[in-house]
Amino acid sequence: MIHRYEIDSSAPSRSDFWHDLGRRAALPGLAVLAALVAIGFLITGPLGGLPGEAGINEVLADARTPFLDQATFLVSLVGNTEFVIGLGALVIGLVWWRTREWWFAIIPGIAVALQAVIFMASAAVVGRERPDVEQLDHAPPTSSFPSGHTGAAAAIYLSLALMAQRIPNPALRVFVTVLCLLMPFAMGFSRLYRGMHSMTDVVFGFLNGAICAYLAWNYLRREPARN
């Protein structure tokens, strides 16, 4: 799976691109959306908002320090819409220029866009309240479930971790891969620490982004290696 774009580097036709994008990314994305909405309604309905989760936010709020406040603020910045869009555009441009493979270069864009649509729709429908602790950031108009910052970080950084496997230098490849794999978890912690989300918001935000990264990576049919 990791080397599918190296095994088959052929360019898709326009019709194949749109067909595969719809069938292999957009349609599964609808299933992810339906699942998130169902889980969100379960949490806010029969489970009563999972009041036991409040203890996690309270413990983290009590443990706040100036250093962690600043560190989590900086981590949260890399999940902002503007940063994610800018980073995605930069990576797409650089990879397109280096490989001349537009169908490979746009993978982070597909992952982020798919995640954003699912996040916005599910948050609007579920409408979960944010944790009842002091919030260190201005709350966006979207509801708490799922975490958009965590989802966006998972979508773009997991996509980049997969793309990084084509970096020729082994040390740089490992460094970039590890950094990209750690970022979604750092983002999830920062959103909990800053009182912006409950644990399940972060968990399902991560799953949304991770699934979208997987769908984006596999959106295009590739021919298997021939022995």
N, C-alpha and C positions, 0 to 999 in steps of 0.2 A: 504493500500500500504506500509506503513512504516514498518509493522511487518510481511511482507510476508515471510521472511526467517525464522522467528520464528514459524509462523503458520505451515509451511511445511518445515521441516529441512531435508528432504530426499535428498540423493545424486543423481544427474542425471547420466545417463549412458554417455559414451563418445559420442555416436551418438546423443543423445538428446542434449548434451552440444553444439556440433558444429552446429546442426540444429537450435537450439534456438538462438545461437549467431549470425548466419548468417541472420536468418529471422527477429529477433526482435531487433537487434542492427545494423548490417552492412547494410542491405537494407534500413532501415529508415535513416541511416547515409548518404547514397547516395542522398536521397531526401534533407537532410539538406545542403549537398554540392552544389547541383543544385540551391537551393534557395539562398544560400550565393553568389554564382557566379552571379546569375541574379541580385541580389540587388547591388552587387559591380559594375557591368556593368552599372546599372541604375545611381548610384552615380557618376561614373567617366565619363559617357556619357551624356545622356539627362540632368542630374542635374548639370553638369559642375563642379563636385567635391565639391558641396555644399560650396561655398565660405563663406557663413555666419558663418560656423563653426569656421573659423579662429579667430573670436573674442573671443571665449572661450579660445583657447590656448594663445592668446595675453594677456588676463586678468590674467590668471594663471602665465604666464611668468613674468608679471610686479609685481605680488604679491610674488615672490620667496623670501625666507629667508634662512639663513644657517641651521636653525633647520628643516624646511620643506624639504630642499634639502637632508639632511641626513636621515630624516624619510622616505621619498619616495624612497630613494636609498635602504634602508633596506627592505622596502615592496617589491620593484621590484625584489630583490634577491630571494624571495620565489616563484617567478613565472618563474625563470630561468629553463631551461631544466634540468640541472644537479640536482637542488634542488628538482624539482617535481618528477623526476625519483627516486631519493634517498628516498624521503619521501614516495612515493608510494610503493617502495620495502620494506621499513621498516614496514609500516602498514600491507601490505600483509603478511609478515613473522610473525608479532606479532599476527594478527587476526587468521591466519591459525594455529599457535601454540596453541592459547587459545581456539579456537572453534573446531578445526579439520575439518572445513568445507571449503575446498579449493574453492568451487563454490561461496561461500559468500566472502571469503577473497580477491578474485581477482577483485572484482567490481571496486575499484579505478583504477586498471591497465587497465581495459576495457574502462572506461570513459576517461582516459588520452590518451590512444592510439587512440581511435576513434576521439577525439577532435583534436589530433595532425595531423592525416591524413587529416581531413577536413580542418583544418587551413592551412596546407602546400599547399594543392592542390588549395584552393580558393585564397590564397595570390599570388601563382605563376601565376594564370590565370588572376586575376583582375589587379594586378600591380599598385596599388594606391600610389601616392607620399605621403611622410610624411609631417606634418605641417611645415609651413615656419616660424619657431621660433627657437631660440637656443635650441639644443637638449642636454640634460644633460647626455645621455648615448650614447654609440657607437651603431649606427643603425645596426641591423642584416641584412643579405642579403635578407630577405623576405620583401615584400611590406607592406604598412601600414594597409590594410584592409584584414581580421579583426585583432584585437589585439590578438596575440598569448599568451602573458602573462596573459591577462584577461581571455581568454578562458581556459588556463591551470589551473588557480586558481579556476575558477568556476567549472571545471570538477572534480578536486581532492577534493576541500574543501566542495562542496555540497555533494559529495559522502560520505565524512567522516562525515558530519553532519547527514546523514541518518544512517550510521553505528553506530554512537554514541548513538542512541536511545536504544542500547542494554547494555549501561553502567549501572550497578546496582545502583551506588551511584547517587541519584537525583541531588545533587549540582554539582557534577563533570559532569554529563550528560548535565545539562543546560549550564554550563560554556563552555564545549567543543563545544556544538551545536552553541551557540551564536558566539563564536570565529570563527568557521568555516563559518558561514553565513556572517560574516562581512568581511572576507578576500577578496572575489572577488570584493567587492565594494571599499575596500581600494586599491586594485591593480588597478582597473579602474581609480581611482582618481590619483594615482601615475603616471600612463602612460600618462594621460592628462597633469598633472603638469610638468612632465619632458620633454614635447614636443615631445613625441614619437608617439602619435596617436591623431587623431581627435575624436570627440565625437561619431560619428557613428561607427568608428573602435572599440571603447570600448563597445558600446551597443551590436553590433552584435558579437563581441568576447565573451561577457558574455552569450548571447543567445546560441551561439554554445556550450560553455562549459556546460551551464545549461541543454540543451537538451541532450547532451552526458551523463551527470550524470544521467538523468532520464532514458535514454535508457539502460545504464549499470545496473541501479538498477532493471530494469524490464526485463533484457535480458533472464532470465530463467523462464520458465513456472512453476507456483506454484499452488498447489491445494488450493482452498479457505477453510476457516474454516468450519467445519461441526458442526451444532448445535445439 
